[in-house]
Amino acid sequence: MNEHQIKLIRDSWGYVVENVHEAGMIFYDRLFDIAPEVRPLFKGNIKDQSQKLTLMISFAIDKLEQFDLIVKDIEALGRRHSRYNVKEEHYQIVGQALLWTLEKGAGDIWSKEHEEAWTALYGILAATMTKAQISA
């Protein structure tokens, strides 16, 4: 990822988090709307899960220039997902729900460049998690 993409991601994420109450809940509502079959994979309180999601994304964004420092954390997250019965195809669905949530949350500031930057970031995260999950 280049510096411009990182700036786009940080700016849009900051905007979404500051201006969209419960962005994580909006994400899960969208996820379950487009893929109701994944709902049983989530055993705990979905509000708690949405807060974890928001924190994980914020953590990754904070380290974008030093991604190598968090690779082990992302891999560990992927290995945990294997215990939750997450399938490789679920990552694509999650990506769709995430991009939709970000676009809705960012509103007028969202652009094709934002979409491309977030798609690149999610692709890196999903690939890292999937690789670790498969090898778990």
C-alpha positions in Angstrom: 0.0 0.0 0.0 1.2 3.5 -0.7 1.1 6.6 1.5 -1.9 8.0 -0.4 -3.9 4.9 0.2 -2.9 4.8 3.8 -4.1 8.4 4.2 -7.4 7.7 2.5 -8.0 4.7 4.8 -7.1 6.6 7.9 -9.2 9.7 7.0 -12.3 7.6 6.0 -12.0 5.3 9.0 -11.7 8.3 11.4 -14.7 9.8 9.8 -16.8 6.7 10.0 -15.9 6.0 13.6 -16.6 9.6 14.7 -19.8 10.0 12.8 -21.5 6.6 12.6 -22.8 5.4 15.9 -22.2 1.7 16.2 -20.5 1.2 12.8 -19.7 -2.4 13.9 -23.4 -3.1 14.4 -24.2 -1.7 11.0 -21.6 -4.0 9.5 -23.0 -7.1 11.2 -26.6 -6.1 10.2 -25.4 -5.9 6.6 -23.4 -9.2 6.9 -26.4 -11.1 8.2 -28.6 -9.5 5.6 -26.4 -10.7 2.7 -25.3 -14.0 4.2 -27.8 -15.2 6.9 -26.1 -18.6 6.8 -23.1 -17.1 8.7 -25.2 -15.9 11.7 -24.8 -19.2 13.6 -21.0 -18.8 13.5 -21.4 -15.9 16.0 -22.1 -17.4 19.4 -21.5 -14.4 21.7 -23.1 -11.0 22.1 -23.0 -9.3 18.7 -22.5 -5.9 20.3 -19.4 -7.1 22.0 -18.2 -8.6 18.7 -18.8 -5.4 16.8 -16.6 -3.5 19.3 -13.9 -6.1 18.8 -14.1 -5.6 15.1 -13.8 -1.9 15.4 -10.8 -2.2 17.7 -9.1 -4.7 15.4 -9.6 -2.5 12.3 -8.3 0.5 14.3 -5.3 -1.5 15.5 -4.4 -2.5 11.9 -4.8 1.0 10.6 -2.5 2.4 13.3 0.2 0.1 12.1 -0.1 0.4 8.3 3.4 1.8 7.8 4.7 -1.0 10.0 2.5 -3.9 8.9 5.3 -6.4 9.5 4.9 -5.7 13.3 1.3 -7.0 13.3 1.5 -9.9 10.9 1.8 -12.4 13.8 -1.4 -10.8 15.4 -3.3 -11.1 12.1 -2.1 -14.7 11.6 -3.2 -15.5 15.2 -6.6 -14.1 14.4 -6.8 -16.3 11.3 -5.9 -19.4 13.3 -8.7 -18.5 15.8 -11.2 -18.2 13.0 -10.5 -21.8 12.1 -11.9 -22.8 15.5 -15.0 -20.8 14.7 -15.7 -22.8 11.5 -15.0 -19.8 9.3 -14.6 -20.9 5.7 -12.4 -19.3 3.1 -15.4 -18.1 1.1 -16.7 -16.2 4.1 -13.8 -13.7 3.7 -15.3 -12.5 0.5 -18.7 -12.0 2.0 -17.2 -10.1 5.0 -15.2 -7.9 2.6 -18.5 -7.0 0.7 -20.2 -6.1 4.0 -17.2 -4.1 5.2 -16.9 -2.0 2.0 -20.7 -1.4 2.0 -20.5 -0.3 5.7 -17.6 2.0 5.0 -19.2 3.6 1.9 -22.5 4.2 3.8 -20.6 5.5 6.9 -18.3 7.8 4.9 -21.1 9.3 2.8 -20.0 12.1 0.6 -16.3 11.7 1.3 -16.3 8.2 -0.2 -14.7 7.9 -3.6 -13.4 5.2 -6.0 -9.9 5.8 -4.5 -11.3 5.0 -1.0 -12.8 1.8 -2.3 -9.6 0.8 -4.0 -7.5 1.5 -0.9 -9.8 -0.4 1.4 -10.1 -3.3 -1.0 -6.3 -3.5 -1.0 -6.1 -3.4 2.8 -8.8 -5.9 3.3 -7.2 -8.2 0.7 -3.9 -8.1 2.6 -5.7 -8.8 5.9 -7.9 -11.6 4.5 -5.0 -13.3 2.7 -2.8 -13.2 5.8 -5.7 -14.6 7.9 -6.6 -17.3 5.3 -3.0 -18.5 5.0 -2.7 -18.8 8.7 -6.1 -20.5 9.0 -5.3 -23.1 6.4 -2.0 -24.0 8.1 -3.6 -24.2 11.5 
